[in-house]
Structure formats: C-alpha cells, structure tokens
Amino acid sequence: MRTRTVLIGGRLPLGGDNPIVIQTMCNTHTSDIDASVAQCVSLAKAGASLIRLTVPSLPDVENLRIIKERLRAQGIDTPLVADVHFSSEIAIAAAAVVEKVRINPGNFHKDHEQACAQLKRLIEVCKQHGTVLRIGLNHGSLGERITNLYGNTPLGMKEAAMEWLRMCVANDFYEIVVSLKASNTLVMVEAYRLLAKAMEEEGMDFPIHVGVTEAGNGDSGRIKSAVAIATLLKAGIADTIRVSLTEDPVAELPVAAYLASGTSRGSSSEIKPSEHEKYILDAAVKYGPGLINGEIETIQTGDEYLDDEILQACRKKFYRPEYVACPGCGRTMYNLQETFEEVKRRTSHLKGLVIAVMGCIVNGPGEMADADWGYVGEGGHKVTIYKGKTPVLRHIPEDEAIGRLLELIEQDSASKA
Ligand code: SF4
C-alpha cells in the first residue's frame, strides 16, 4: 500500500518510499528523568529512529520536556513520542512538547460528541507545533460504543480507526500515523488488512505503524512478532515497526530492523541481530505468512522446537501455554521481566491456556484481550488476579501471587473435570 510521507520533527520521514522506521519505547518511569535520559541515549545509539515515553500524568509532561532538553543538549536529536492514555488534556499538553503523540481513542470520552471536541482541541495544538499524531488502537481497549456495535473484533478495530481518521480529515489534519495492535497474530493481521483496504477505498493514505502487542520475550516473543509483521510486510503494509518485547527495549531494535531490512524499502536502522535471532527470524519470515494466510497448515524445518514455536505463533498448534506479556513502561508496577520468567517457569505445564502478565492495573486488564488468566500489577507490591475479564483476587502480595494463580487454575480445571 502506497502511503503519504509525514515528517516527524521536520527531519524523520515516515511513510511513502522512505525506509521503514524502527522505533521502540522506554520502560523507565518518565518521572525518573535521569534513568529516562540514559535509556533514550542508549536506544538512540543502538539505532532507534523514534523513541516513545509514557506520559501517565500532567506533571510528566514537564518531565518529558526536561528529558527532551537534556537529550538535545547531548546532541541526541531522535524524535520523541508521548504515549498517552485516558486523558486528552495530557495529550494536548504533550503535543506542545514532543514531535509526536500517540493516543488510544478507546480511552477518549465515551460520549462521541465530547470525544470529537477533545480531538479537535488536540489537533489545533498539533497543527500549531507541527506535531504528528498516532491513532493507536489496541485489541482489548476499544471504546464501549465500538465494542457494542462490532464486538472486540478486527472489524471493530478497523471501524474505530476509520472513524478517528475521518475525524482528523474533517479537521483538515493529515499528519497522522495509524496502528491496530493485538497480541493474537491472526487478529492483528486481519485488522491491518481491513484497515488498509478501507483506507484505500476512502482515498486515505496514512502511514501505518505495525506491531504485535504484548508479544512476550525470548524466542517466542521474537517469533510471534516476526510471523505477523512479515505477513504484513509481504502485503506492503508497514511504514514503521515496533517489536514489543518484555526485555530491555534495546533488544527490540535488531529484530525490527532485520524484518524491515528484508523489504525493498529497507530499514532506518543498521543494527544487526545475533546469529540465533537470524536463524529463528528467517524461519518465522519464511513460514509465518503462509501459515497465517492459511496457504499451509504445518511446517517441517528439521528443528522440532522451532516448528512448534512458529506453529504456536500462527495459532496452528498450542504445545505450551500462550503468554501475553506487556513490554513494560513507565506505568509498570513491579519487576515485570523477572516475574514473567517466573510465571512462565511455573505454568509451563498448562498447555492450552492463555496467561497474561501485565505491568499495570490502568491499562493491563483492557490490553490482555482474550487471556484466560491475568496477573496484573497494582502497585505497592500487590497484584490482582483476573479470570478472563473478571478480577477474582485483589491486593495479593507479590510473593504469594503466582502460587495463588496456580491454585485458582487448578480449582478451575478440577471443577470442569
Ligand atoms: S500494560 Fe504494561 S506496557 Fe501497557 S501501560 Fe501498563 S505497564 Fe505499560
């Protein structure tokens, strides 16, 4: 799909024939200015072309301004993106500070007229400051109105995105990037396909940000991201990539860059993956699109583990639990990376279940989409355990929470036996 070029911060072209932009997101608290600056520096040096930081509160807009100033003073001119949920006021304030703002329309006002008014004010500030806007929808956090109309489906995701793109066009605003992420690779690919088709039908050509959200970590996080992103790249859908891993965000960059480097447009970043990453990514890129598109049903690479991982990523086989884990950000309430490893270690026998490990109670429950069980950080070393969308145990001390989760799962399977 041929998209228009938006120029981020007047210097980073995104879309059109330009190289695919490699981006990532800090997992520091934006209020920890020193840590955020240090992470931005290492991400920029490692090859991130665009760096996102979470902005959970109005005071964090000021922190963001200081972070930007310190980076520019060090000669780091990588454009910054404010990641905003829930508050249009924060988005409006951040749009005057950084080069790009990501909003989640599902978090805007429930009343459509009021949401339109909030967006109009945000667009005015974006126009005034030359700020690019990402309309960033996620499976699992669609607004109530859209979910009632279309369900929590790829169609609902597409419809929500198109509605917001039309609202931008109605306000004569075109400096837009759009994304429709999901953790389920089939949902994610279908949503982007529907979006690309709908945009073409309505004469829209906004650049597309692709990514599998809450992909997890290690080989499975890389493979899950690769099969879905490669399917979209093959269909010509992707202008910027973020690979979300529950790891140091530097680790995301070589994976995204390698996927983009296989396209005719190439990658905005030169960073290279390890030999092992190349091995698993090559197989994921080779077989993933055929499996996701339903052209093939199974594969035999000669490496049984790799076959299982690719088949699971494409949802053809569930040989272990499916994990949904957010990458963590400034909202994360506990040591997500260690906890996720521990959850994986202690639940590896629970084949067929979808288990989510989410960093915060603010976005986690909405973002874990179709998980059977959720482990969600509350802050203050406490955890809430979800069964599907329902919180079943609240305020559990962190050191007891995995055990309590396992007990609940066992009780649940015993009651079904
Ligand atoms: S769910 Fe995870 S990545 Fe998303 S806002 Fe919460 S801590 Fe950040």
Boltz pocket constraint, residues with backbone or C-beta under 6 A from the ligand:
constraints:
  - pocket:
      binder: B
      contacts: [[A, 326], [A, 327], [A, 328], [A, 329], [A, 330], [A, 331], [A, 332], [A, 333], [A, 358], [A, 359], [A, 360], [A, 361], [A, 362], [A, 363], [A, 364], [A, 367]]
      max_distance: 6.0
